[in-house]
Amino acid sequence: MADHKKRFGHHRERHKTDRIGWLRAAVLGANDGIVSTASLIVGVAAAESGKSAVIVAGLAGLVAGAMSMAAGEYVSVHSQADTEKADLDREKRELAADHEGEQMELAGIYVQRGLEPKLAREVAHQLMEHDALGAHARDELGITIEGSAQPLQAALFSAVSFALGAGIPLVAAAVGPFRLIVPVVMVLSLVLLAVLGGLAARAGGASILVGSARVTFWGLIAMTVTSLVGYFFGSAG
């Protein structure tokens, strides 16, 4: 028994998918914080509205964006959690009503994945003896502990990461001279987006170059468009 535990009980690999929940929320929040706040600052500055107007607009964008990200993530992820709960409740009822039928259903899934029918039935039997609901949640419904919805976690990561991302261009606009706000904020934000995109890609096991380029490109488009809007509306005013 001790040898069995030594061989099978104390080794757990860390996979990229273990990070997917918090990583998605954090990266999305930081990206939105940088892009939306930097774009807002650049647009207002391009309209020649004055430094105080730029700072107020950036601060309002930070607060509103963080609250919006938290609320949006919470509602979205909570909806996913509700769906998962409903599926698990239904599976509990099906297990109580027809345990043998559910075992055959699970065995059929394993056969489709390549196991021989006899082995599939034995695997299904042993897994259901250990944790029937867990086996069906994982192999029939695709619900795992690592990938299950965490609404509060997603909301918190989104709000905090948005505020952190938004705070950097806002501070740059506050401490720099007004005439340099547009180029300084744009360059700083694009560098941050490139770094953040690369880090997120590395953490997720994807190409760093592709991740950086993708985020930077869309950030540049957003800031360019808003600066043009600010410039033309400012000139018209």
N, C-alpha and C positions, 0 to 999 in steps of 0.2 A: 504493500500500500504506500509506504513512504517513497519507494522508487517510482511508483506510478505518479505521485504528486510531484516528485522532482522532475519527471519527464514532461508532464502535461499541465501541471497546475500553477506554475510560477513564471510563465513566459507570456508576455503580451506585447505584440508589435504595435507600433504607433503608425497609423496610416494617415494620408492626407485628408481623407473623408472625415476623420475625427474632428477636424477644425472647421468644417464647412459651415456650420450654423453661425458661430460668432464671427468667423472670418468674412462671410458674406455681408453681415450687418455692419461690421466695422469698416470694411473697405467701401461699401456703398455710401455710408454716412460721411466718411472723410472725403471721398470724391465729390459728393454733392456739396459738402461744406465749402471746399476750395472753389469748385467751379461756379456755384451759384453766387457766393459772396464776392468772389473776385470779379465775376461778370457784372454784378450789381454795382460794385465800386467803380469799375472801369466805365460803365455806362453813365453813371451820375457824374463822374469826373470829366468825361468827354463832353458833357453838356455844359461845362464851365459853371457848375452850380455852387462852387465854393467848398472849401475843405470841411467845414462843419456839416454841411449837407451830406457830403460823402461819408463821414464818420457815422452820422445818425442813420443813414440808409444801410450802411454795412452792419451796424449793431442790430438794427431792427431785423435785417435779413438773417443774422446769426440766431437770434432768439426765436423768430418765427420758424426758421428752417429746422432748428433742433426739435422744437415742439411738434412740428409737422412730421418729421422723420420718425420720432418716437411713437406718435399716434398711428401713423400709417403702418409701421412695422408691427406694432402691437395688434392692430385690427387684422392685418393680413395673416400674421403667423398664428393668431388666436383662431382664425377661421380654419387654418390647417389643423390645429390641435383639436378643434371641435369635430372635424371630419375624421381624424384618426380615432378619437374617442368613440364616435358613433360606429365606426367599423369594428373596433374591438368589442363594443357592447353586443353588436350583432353576432360576432364570432363566438362570444361566450354563450349566447342563446343557442347557437347552432351546435356547439360542443355538448351542451347539456341535453339537447333534443336528440342528437344522432352522433354519438361519439365514434362509433364504428365507421359511419359514412364519412366523417371528417378525417379519420385516419386514412381511409382509402383515397380521399381527395389529396391529402398530403403526399401519399405514396405516388400518386399519379404525377404530381409536380416533380418528384425526384426522378421518375422514369423519363419525363421529358428532358430532364437535365443530363441524362446519360446513364443512370443506374439501371442495373438489371431489376426486373419486377420483384423478384424474391428479396433482394437486398434493399430495394426501395421500401418494401413493406416492413422489413425489420428496422430500418432506420426511422421510418415514421412512427413505428410502435415505441421504440426506445425514446425518441425525442418527446413524444406525447406523454409517456410515463414520467418523464422528468419535468416538462413544462409544456402542456398542450397549447395553452393560449400563446405563449412565447414563440413556439414553433410555427404556429399559423400566422402570427403577426409578422414574423420575419420572412417566412418563405412563401406565404400566400398573399399577404397584404403589402409586404415590402416595408414594414415599420420596424425600425431598430432604435435602440436607446440613443446611439450617437446621432441619428438623423431625425429623431422625433422633434416636433415643434416646441420651442421654448419662447413664448411671447414676451415675457418680462425681460429675459436676457437679450433678445433681439432689439426690443425697444430701448433698453439702456445703452447697449453698444452703439446703436444708431445715433441716439441723441448726443452722447459724449463724443463720439468720433466726428459727428457733424460740427459740433461746437469747436473742437480742436482744429479741424481743418479750416473752418471759417475764420477762426481767430488769427491765423497767420497773415493772410492778406489784409485783414482789418488792422492789425498792428503795424504792418508795413505802410499802409495808407496814413495811419495816425502819426508816425514818427518821421516820414519823409516829406520833402517839399511838395507843395500842391502840383507844381508844373511837371514833376516826375512821377506822379502817382500812376498814371496809365502804363508807361513802360515798366516801371519797377514791379507793380502788382502783377502784370502779365507774365514777365519773365520769371519772377519768383514762383508764381502759381504753376507755371508750366514745368519748372524744375521739380517742384514738389509732387506734381501729378506723375511725372516720369518715375521718380523714386518710389512713390507709393504703388504705382502700377507694377513696377519691377519686383517690389517686396511681396505684393499680393500674389504675383505669378510664381515667385519662388516658393512661397508658403504652400501654394496649391499644386506645385509640381509642374507648372506650365512654363512656356518660354518667357524669360525675363524681357527680352527685346520686344517681343510681340505685345506683351502686357503693357510695357511702358509706352510703346508707340500708339497703341489703341486709345489709352486714356489721355495721352497728351494731345492727340489729334482732335478728339471731341472737345477737350477743354479749350484748345485754340479756336475752334469754330465758334463755341459759345461766347468767348470773350470778344472775338472779332465782331460778331453780329451785334452784341449789346453795345460795344463802343461806337459802332456805326449808327445805331439807333440813337444813342445819346448825343452824338455829334450833330446829326441832322435835325433832331428835335430841338437841341440847344440853339443851333443856328436859326431855326425857324422862329424860335421864341425871341 
